[in-house]
Amino acid sequence: MTAGLVLIIGGLVFLSGSAVLAFCWAIRDGQFRNLSAAPLTIFDKDEPVGLPTDRFPSRK
């Protein structure tokens, strides 16, 4: 019982610590600097922003 509890708590500490380190790394690396431009990167020059050009295949 005690060994299982130590493993669970140790795993939770490890996972939460990893998440905090990854978040700090992302902030330091500049991943959150320009959040408004990120959704626009999926559009290329041939596809205008906000106008869907993709179509689903029709059922026959």
PDB file of N, CA, C and O in Angstrom:
ATOM      1  N   MET A   1       0.827  -1.198   0.000  1.00  0.00           N
ATOM      2  CA  MET A   1       0.000   0.000   0.000  1.00  0.00           C
ATOM      3  C   MET A   1       0.863   1.249   0.000  1.00  0.00           C
ATOM      4  O   MET A   1       0.620   2.175  -0.774  1.00  0.00           O
ATOM      5  N   THR A   2       1.858   1.279   0.854  1.00  0.00           N
ATOM      6  CA  THR A   2       2.704   2.461   0.960  1.00  0.00           C
ATOM      7  C   THR A   2       3.565   2.634  -0.292  1.00  0.00           C
ATOM      8  O   THR A   2       3.762   3.755  -0.761  1.00  0.00           O
ATOM      9  N   ALA A   3       4.079   1.523  -0.836  1.00  0.00           N
ATOM     10  CA  ALA A   3       4.910   1.606  -2.036  1.00  0.00           C
ATOM     11  C   ALA A   3       4.084   2.109  -3.218  1.00  0.00           C
ATOM     12  O   ALA A   3       4.578   2.894  -4.028  1.00  0.00           O
ATOM     13  N   GLY A   4       2.857   1.673  -3.320  1.00  0.00           N
ATOM     14  CA  GLY A   4       1.980   2.141  -4.394  1.00  0.00           C
ATOM     15  C   GLY A   4       1.681   3.623  -4.275  1.00  0.00           C
ATOM     16  O   GLY A   4       1.661   4.341  -5.275  1.00  0.00           O
ATOM     17  N   LEU A   5       1.450   4.077  -3.057  1.00  0.00           N
ATOM     18  CA  LEU A   5       1.171   5.488  -2.820  1.00  0.00           C
ATOM     19  C   LEU A   5       2.393   6.345  -3.148  1.00  0.00           C
ATOM     20  O   LEU A   5       2.258   7.431  -3.713  1.00  0.00           O
ATOM     21  N   VAL A   6       3.577   5.863  -2.798  1.00  0.00           N
ATOM     22  CA  VAL A   6       4.811   6.590  -3.114  1.00  0.00           C
ATOM     23  C   VAL A   6       5.001   6.664  -4.627  1.00  0.00           C
ATOM     24  O   VAL A   6       5.412   7.702  -5.147  1.00  0.00           O
ATOM     25  N   LEU A   7       4.709   5.583  -5.333  1.00  0.00           N
ATOM     26  CA  LEU A   7       4.829   5.587  -6.786  1.00  0.00           C
ATOM     27  C   LEU A   7       3.839   6.552  -7.434  1.00  0.00           C
ATOM     28  O   LEU A   7       4.197   7.261  -8.374  1.00  0.00           O
ATOM     29  N   ILE A   8       2.628   6.588  -6.957  1.00  0.00           N
ATOM     30  CA  ILE A   8       1.613   7.482  -7.521  1.00  0.00           C
ATOM     31  C   ILE A   8       1.989   8.942  -7.269  1.00  0.00           C
ATOM     32  O   ILE A   8       1.942   9.766  -8.183  1.00  0.00           O
ATOM     33  N   ILE A   9       2.357   9.254  -6.040  1.00  0.00           N
ATOM     34  CA  ILE A   9       2.731  10.636  -5.706  1.00  0.00           C
ATOM     35  C   ILE A   9       4.002  11.038  -6.451  1.00  0.00           C
ATOM     36  O   ILE A   9       4.101  12.161  -6.945  1.00  0.00           O
ATOM     37  N   GLY A  10       4.956  10.144  -6.533  1.00  0.00           N
ATOM     38  CA  GLY A  10       6.189  10.443  -7.276  1.00  0.00           C
ATOM     39  C   GLY A  10       5.911  10.675  -8.752  1.00  0.00           C
ATOM     40  O   GLY A  10       6.494  11.570  -9.363  1.00  0.00           O
ATOM     41  N   GLY A  11       5.027   9.876  -9.324  1.00  0.00           N
ATOM     42  CA  GLY A  11       4.658  10.069 -10.727  1.00  0.00           C
ATOM     43  C   GLY A  11       3.945  11.385 -10.957  1.00  0.00           C
ATOM     44  O   GLY A  11       4.188  12.063 -11.955  1.00  0.00           O
ATOM     45  N   LEU A  12       3.060  11.751 -10.031  1.00  0.00           N
ATOM     46  CA  LEU A  12       2.361  13.031 -10.153  1.00  0.00           C
ATOM     47  C   LEU A  12       3.328  14.200 -10.049  1.00  0.00           C
ATOM     48  O   LEU A  12       3.211  15.168 -10.800  1.00  0.00           O
ATOM     49  N   VAL A  13       4.277  14.124  -9.132  1.00  0.00           N
ATOM     50  CA  VAL A  13       5.276  15.191  -8.990  1.00  0.00           C
ATOM     51  C   VAL A  13       6.127  15.282 -10.254  1.00  0.00           C
ATOM     52  O   VAL A  13       6.421  16.378 -10.730  1.00  0.00           O
ATOM     53  N   PHE A  14       6.523  14.131 -10.797  1.00  0.00           N
ATOM     54  CA  PHE A  14       7.340  14.123 -12.007  1.00  0.00           C
ATOM     55  C   PHE A  14       6.579  14.704 -13.193  1.00  0.00           C
ATOM     56  O   PHE A  14       7.123  15.533 -13.922  1.00  0.00           O
ATOM     57  N   LEU A  15       5.329  14.286 -13.400  1.00  0.00           N
ATOM     58  CA  LEU A  15       4.549  14.775 -14.524  1.00  0.00           C
ATOM     59  C   LEU A  15       4.233  16.262 -14.413  1.00  0.00           C
ATOM     60  O   LEU A  15       4.335  16.992 -15.399  1.00  0.00           O
ATOM     61  N   SER A  16       3.856  16.708 -13.237  1.00  0.00           N
ATOM     62  CA  SER A  16       3.552  18.132 -13.071  1.00  0.00           C
ATOM     63  C   SER A  16       4.815  18.979 -13.205  1.00  0.00           C
ATOM     64  O   SER A  16       4.770  20.073 -13.766  1.00  0.00           O
ATOM     65  N   GLY A  17       5.930  18.485 -12.698  1.00  0.00           N
ATOM     66  CA  GLY A  17       7.197  19.201 -12.867  1.00  0.00           C
ATOM     67  C   GLY A  17       7.606  19.275 -14.324  1.00  0.00           C
ATOM     68  O   GLY A  17       8.117  20.301 -14.774  1.00  0.00           O
ATOM     69  N   SER A  18       7.388  18.208 -15.064  1.00  0.00           N
ATOM     70  CA  SER A  18       7.693  18.211 -16.496  1.00  0.00           C
ATOM     71  C   SER A  18       6.817  19.206 -17.239  1.00  0.00           C
ATOM     72  O   SER A  18       7.288  19.899 -18.140  1.00  0.00           O
ATOM     73  N   ALA A  19       5.552  19.279 -16.868  1.00  0.00           N
ATOM     74  CA  ALA A  19       4.637  20.221 -17.519  1.00  0.00           C
ATOM     75  C   ALA A  19       5.046  21.661 -17.241  1.00  0.00           C
ATOM     76  O   ALA A  19       5.003  22.501 -18.140  1.00  0.00           O
ATOM     77  N   VAL A  20       5.439  21.950 -16.015  1.00  0.00           N
ATOM     78  CA  VAL A  20       5.880  23.308 -15.672  1.00  0.00           C
ATOM     79  C   VAL A  20       7.161  23.659 -16.420  1.00  0.00           C
ATOM     80  O   VAL A  20       7.292  24.775 -16.922  1.00  0.00           O
ATOM     81  N   LEU A  21       8.096  22.736 -16.501  1.00  0.00           N
ATOM     82  CA  LEU A  21       9.335  22.990 -17.234  1.00  0.00           C
ATOM     83  C   LEU A  21       9.071  23.204 -18.723  1.00  0.00           C
ATOM     84  O   LEU A  21       9.680  24.080 -19.336  1.00  0.00           O
ATOM     85  N   ALA A  22       8.183  22.425 -19.304  1.00  0.00           N
ATOM     86  CA  ALA A  22       7.853  22.594 -20.719  1.00  0.00           C
ATOM     87  C   ALA A  22       7.173  23.936 -20.967  1.00  0.00           C
ATOM     88  O   ALA A  22       7.435  24.585 -21.980  1.00  0.00           O
ATOM     89  N   PHE A  23       6.314  24.349 -20.061  1.00  0.00           N
ATOM     90  CA  PHE A  23       5.645  25.642 -20.196  1.00  0.00           C
ATOM     91  C   PHE A  23       6.641  26.785 -20.084  1.00  0.00           C
ATOM     92  O   PHE A  23       6.582  27.736 -20.863  1.00  0.00           O
ATOM     93  N   CYS A  24       7.550  26.705 -19.130  1.00  0.00           N
ATOM     94  CA  CYS A  24       8.590  27.746 -18.977  1.00  0.00           C
ATOM     95  C   CYS A  24       9.497  27.791 -20.196  1.00  0.00           C
ATOM     96  O   CYS A  24       9.882  28.873 -20.637  1.00  0.00           O
ATOM     97  N   TRP A  25       9.845  26.627 -20.749  1.00  0.00           N
ATOM     98  CA  TRP A  25      10.666  26.592 -21.947  1.00  0.00           C
ATOM     99  C   TRP A  25       9.943  27.249 -23.121  1.00  0.00           C
ATOM    100  O   TRP A  25      10.558  27.990 -23.888  1.00  0.00           O
ATOM    101  N   ALA A  26       8.640  26.983 -23.269  1.00  0.00           N
ATOM    102  CA  ALA A  26       7.876  27.559 -24.366  1.00  0.00           C
ATOM    103  C   ALA A  26       7.782  29.076 -24.243  1.00  0.00           C
ATOM    104  O   ALA A  26       7.852  29.784 -25.247  1.00  0.00           O
ATOM    105  N   ILE A  27       7.626  29.573 -23.033  1.00  0.00           N
ATOM    106  CA  ILE A  27       7.588  31.025 -22.826  1.00  0.00           C
ATOM    107  C   ILE A  27       8.940  31.640 -23.161  1.00  0.00           C
ATOM    108  O   ILE A  27       9.009  32.660 -23.847  1.00  0.00           O
ATOM    109  N   ARG A  28      10.011  31.024 -22.679  1.00  0.00           N
ATOM    110  CA  ARG A  28      11.359  31.553 -22.918  1.00  0.00           C
ATOM    111  C   ARG A  28      11.737  31.481 -24.395  1.00  0.00           C
ATOM    112  O   ARG A  28      12.493  32.323 -24.882  1.00  0.00           O
ATOM    113  N   ASP A  29      11.215  30.476 -25.114  1.00  0.00           N
ATOM    114  CA  ASP A  29      11.531  30.289 -26.521  1.00  0.00           C
ATOM    115  C   ASP A  29      10.704  31.199 -27.431  1.00  0.00           C
ATOM    116  O   ASP A  29      10.987  31.292 -28.625  1.00  0.00           O
ATOM    117  N   GLY A  30       9.689  31.869 -26.887  1.00  0.00           N
ATOM    118  CA  GLY A  30       8.889  32.808 -27.669  1.00  0.00           C
ATOM    119  C   GLY A  30       7.691  32.195 -28.359  1.00  0.00           C
ATOM    120  O   GLY A  30       7.211  32.741 -29.351  1.00  0.00           O
ATOM    121  N   GLN A  31       7.201  31.088 -27.868  1.00  0.00           N
ATOM    122  CA  GLN A  31       6.072  30.423 -28.496  1.00  0.00           C
ATOM    123  C   GLN A  31       4.766  31.204 -28.340  1.00  0.00           C
ATOM    124  O   GLN A  31       3.838  31.010 -29.125  1.00  0.00           O
ATOM    125  N   PHE A  32       4.683  32.074 -27.349  1.00  0.00           N
ATOM    126  CA  PHE A  32       3.436  32.790 -27.061  1.00  0.00           C
ATOM    127  C   PHE A  32       3.506  34.268 -27.417  1.00  0.00           C
ATOM    128  O   PHE A  32       2.691  35.049 -26.928  1.00  0.00           O
ATOM    129  N   ARG A  33       4.454  34.674 -28.251  1.00  0.00           N
ATOM    130  CA  ARG A  33       4.612  36.097 -28.563  1.00  0.00           C
ATOM    131  C   ARG A  33       3.499  36.622 -29.456  1.00  0.00           C
ATOM    132  O   ARG A  33       2.941  37.683 -29.175  1.00  0.00           O
ATOM    133  N   ASN A  34       3.165  35.917 -30.513  1.00  0.00           N
ATOM    134  CA  ASN A  34       2.195  36.416 -31.478  1.00  0.00           C
ATOM    135  C   ASN A  34       1.106  35.368 -31.695  1.00  0.00           C
ATOM    136  O   ASN A  34       1.152  34.594 -32.652  1.00  0.00           O
ATOM    137  N   LEU A  35       0.143  35.357 -30.804  1.00  0.00           N
ATOM    138  CA  LEU A  35      -0.915  34.350 -30.870  1.00  0.00           C
ATOM    139  C   LEU A  35      -1.948  34.653 -31.942  1.00  0.00           C
ATOM    140  O   LEU A  35      -2.641  33.738 -32.388  1.00  0.00           O
ATOM    141  N   SER A  36      -2.079  35.903 -32.373  1.00  0.00           N
ATOM    142  CA  SER A  36      -3.096  36.234 -33.368  1.00  0.00           C
ATOM    143  C   SER A  36      -2.679  35.838 -34.777  1.00  0.00           C
ATOM    144  O   SER A  36      -3.544  35.658 -35.633  1.00  0.00           O
ATOM    145  N   ALA A  37      -1.391  35.697 -35.046  1.00  0.00           N
ATOM    146  CA  ALA A  37      -0.938  35.327 -36.391  1.00  0.00           C
ATOM    147  C   ALA A  37      -0.898  33.819 -36.600  1.00  0.00           C
ATOM    148  O   ALA A  37      -0.850  33.363 -37.742  1.00  0.00           O
ATOM    149  N   ALA A  38      -0.915  33.052 -35.548  1.00  0.00           N
ATOM    150  CA  ALA A  38      -0.805  31.599 -35.673  1.00  0.00           C
ATOM    151  C   ALA A  38      -1.947  30.971 -36.470  1.00  0.00           C
ATOM    152  O   ALA A  38      -1.677  30.098 -37.296  1.00  0.00           O
ATOM    153  N   PRO A  39      -3.208  31.364 -36.272  1.00  0.00           N
ATOM    154  CA  PRO A  39      -4.268  30.734 -37.069  1.00  0.00           C
ATOM    155  C   PRO A  39      -4.200  31.080 -38.551  1.00  0.00           C
ATOM    156  O   PRO A  39      -4.757  30.353 -39.374  1.00  0.00           O
ATOM    157  N   LEU A  40      -3.541  32.156 -38.902  1.00  0.00           N
ATOM    158  CA  LEU A  40      -3.479  32.573 -40.300  1.00  0.00           C
ATOM    159  C   LEU A  40      -2.386  31.861 -41.081  1.00  0.00           C
ATOM    160  O   LEU A  40      -2.324  31.997 -42.303  1.00  0.00           O
ATOM    161  N   THR A  41      -1.530  31.114 -40.417  1.00  0.00           N
ATOM    162  CA  THR A  41      -0.439  30.456 -41.112  1.00  0.00           C
ATOM    163  C   THR A  41      -0.895  29.243 -41.919  1.00  0.00           C
ATOM    164  O   THR A  41      -0.122  28.715 -42.719  1.00  0.00           O
ATOM    165  N   ILE A  42      -2.121  28.796 -41.729  1.00  0.00           N
ATOM    166  CA  ILE A  42      -2.602  27.653 -42.499  1.00  0.00           C
ATOM    167  C   ILE A  42      -3.032  28.062 -43.900  1.00  0.00           C
ATOM    168  O   ILE A  42      -3.200  27.204 -44.767  1.00  0.00           O
ATOM    169  N   PHE A  43      -3.213  29.355 -44.136  1.00  0.00           N
ATOM    170  CA  PHE A  43      -3.630  29.830 -45.446  1.00  0.00           C
ATOM    171  C   PHE A  43      -2.406  30.130 -46.296  1.00  0.00           C
ATOM    172  O   PHE A  43      -1.428  30.696 -45.807  1.00  0.00           O
ATOM    173  N   ASP A  44      -2.457  29.753 -47.565  1.00  0.00           N
ATOM    174  CA  ASP A  44      -1.383  30.117 -48.473  1.00  0.00           C
ATOM    175  C   ASP A  44      -1.853  31.264 -49.367  1.00  0.00           C
ATOM    176  O   ASP A  44      -2.933  31.814 -49.152  1.00  0.00           O
ATOM    177  N   LYS A  45      -1.060  31.623 -50.356  1.00  0.00           N
ATOM    178  CA  LYS A  45      -1.385  32.772 -51.200  1.00  0.00           C
ATOM    179  C   LYS A  45      -2.612  32.520 -52.065  1.00  0.00           C
ATOM    180  O   LYS A  45      -3.323  33.465 -52.408  1.00  0.00           O
ATOM    181  N   ASP A  46      -2.875  31.273 -52.425  1.00  0.00           N
ATOM    182  CA  ASP A  46      -4.005  30.964 -53.297  1.00  0.00           C
ATOM    183  C   ASP A  46      -5.339  30.906 -52.564  1.00  0.00           C
ATOM    184  O   ASP A  46      -6.394  30.948 -53.198  1.00  0.00           O
ATOM    185  N   GLU A  47      -5.306  30.811 -51.253  1.00  0.00           N
ATOM    186  CA  GLU A  47      -6.534  30.704 -50.482  1.00  0.00           C
ATOM    187  C   GLU A  47      -6.707  31.965 -49.650  1.00  0.00           C
ATOM    188  O   GLU A  47      -5.913  32.218 -48.744  1.00  0.00           O
ATOM    189  N   PRO A  48      -7.732  32.762 -49.942  1.00  0.00           N
ATOM    190  CA  PRO A  48      -7.925  34.001 -49.191  1.00  0.00           C
ATOM    191  C   PRO A  48      -8.340  33.725 -47.741  1.00  0.00           C
ATOM    192  O   PRO A  48      -8.994  32.724 -47.447  1.00  0.00           O
ATOM    193  N   VAL A  49      -7.956  34.613 -46.867  1.00  0.00           N
ATOM    194  CA  VAL A  49      -8.242  34.465 -45.443  1.00  0.00           C
ATOM    195  C   VAL A  49      -9.743  34.603 -45.203  1.00  0.00           C
ATOM    196  O   VAL A  49     -10.361  35.571 -45.645  1.00  0.00           O
ATOM    197  N   GLY A  50     -10.315  33.647 -44.514  1.00  0.00           N
ATOM    198  CA  GLY A  50     -11.716  33.697 -44.137  1.00  0.00           C
ATOM    199  C   GLY A  50     -12.674  33.142 -45.173  1.00  0.00           C
ATOM    200  O   GLY A  50     -13.874  33.055 -44.910  1.00  0.00           O
ATOM    201  N   LEU A  51     -12.179  32.763 -46.344  1.00  0.00           N
ATOM    202  CA  LEU A  51     -13.048  32.230 -47.384  1.00  0.00           C
ATOM    203  C   LEU A  51     -12.726  30.755 -47.587  1.00  0.00           C
ATOM    204  O   LEU A  51     -11.669  30.429 -48.127  1.00  0.00           O
ATOM    205  N   PRO A  52     -13.618  29.855 -47.164  1.00  0.00           N
ATOM    206  CA  PRO A  52     -13.305  28.424 -47.305  1.00  0.00           C
ATOM    207  C   PRO A  52     -13.363  28.005 -48.772  1.00  0.00           C
ATOM    208  O   PRO A  52     -14.314  28.328 -49.483  1.00  0.00           O
ATOM    209  N   THR A  53     -12.357  27.297 -49.207  1.00  0.00           N
ATOM    210  CA  THR A  53     -12.317  26.799 -50.579  1.00  0.00           C
ATOM    211  C   THR A  53     -12.331  25.281 -50.635  1.00  0.00           C
ATOM    212  O   THR A  53     -12.406  24.707 -51.721  1.00  0.00           O
ATOM    213  N   ASP A  54     -12.262  24.628 -49.501  1.00  0.00           N
ATOM    214  CA  ASP A  54     -12.280  23.167 -49.462  1.00  0.00           C
ATOM    215  C   ASP A  54     -13.717  22.669 -49.517  1.00  0.00           C
ATOM    216  O   ASP A  54     -14.635  23.309 -49.004  1.00  0.00           O
ATOM    217  N   ARG A  55     -13.891  21.517 -50.149  1.00  0.00           N
ATOM    218  CA  ARG A  55     -15.222  20.931 -50.246  1.00  0.00           C
ATOM    219  C   ARG A  55     -15.160  19.476 -49.805  1.00  0.00           C
ATOM    220  O   ARG A  55     -14.156  18.795 -50.015  1.00  0.00           O
ATOM    221  N   PHE A  56     -16.235  19.010 -49.197  1.00  0.00           N
ATOM    222  CA  PHE A  56     -16.336  17.610 -48.818  1.00  0.00           C
ATOM    223  C   PHE A  56     -16.815  16.819 -50.025  1.00  0.00           C
ATOM    224  O   PHE A  56     -17.590  17.326 -50.836  1.00  0.00           O
ATOM    225  N   PRO A  57     -16.359  15.594 -50.143  1.00  0.00           N
ATOM    226  CA  PRO A  57     -16.844  14.783 -51.265  1.00  0.00           C
ATOM    227  C   PRO A  57     -18.339  14.512 -51.132  1.00  0.00           C
ATOM    228  O   PRO A  57     -18.844  14.262 -50.037  1.00  0.00           O
ATOM    229  N   SER A  58     -19.014  14.564 -52.228  1.00  0.00           N
ATOM    230  CA  SER A  58     -20.474  14.346 -52.187  1.00  0.00           C
ATOM    231  C   SER A  58     -20.777  12.850 -52.195  1.00  0.00           C
ATOM    232  O   SER A  58     -20.018  12.051 -52.744  1.00  0.00           O
ATOM    233  N   ARG A  59     -21.870  12.496 -51.593  1.00  0.00           N
ATOM    234  CA  ARG A  59     -22.312  11.096 -51.581  1.00  0.00           C
ATOM    235  C   ARG A  59     -23.106  10.826 -52.847  1.00  0.00           C
ATOM    236  O   ARG A  59     -23.923  11.647 -53.264  1.00  0.00           O
ATOM    237  N   LYS A  60     -22.867   9.682 -53.453  1.00  0.00           N
ATOM    238  CA  LYS A  60     -23.591   9.333 -54.682  1.00  0.00           C
ATOM    239  C   LYS A  60     -24.566   8.231 -54.438  1.00  0.00           C
ATOM    240  O   LYS A  60     -25.263   7.808 -55.360  1.00  0.00           O
TER     241      LYS A  60
END
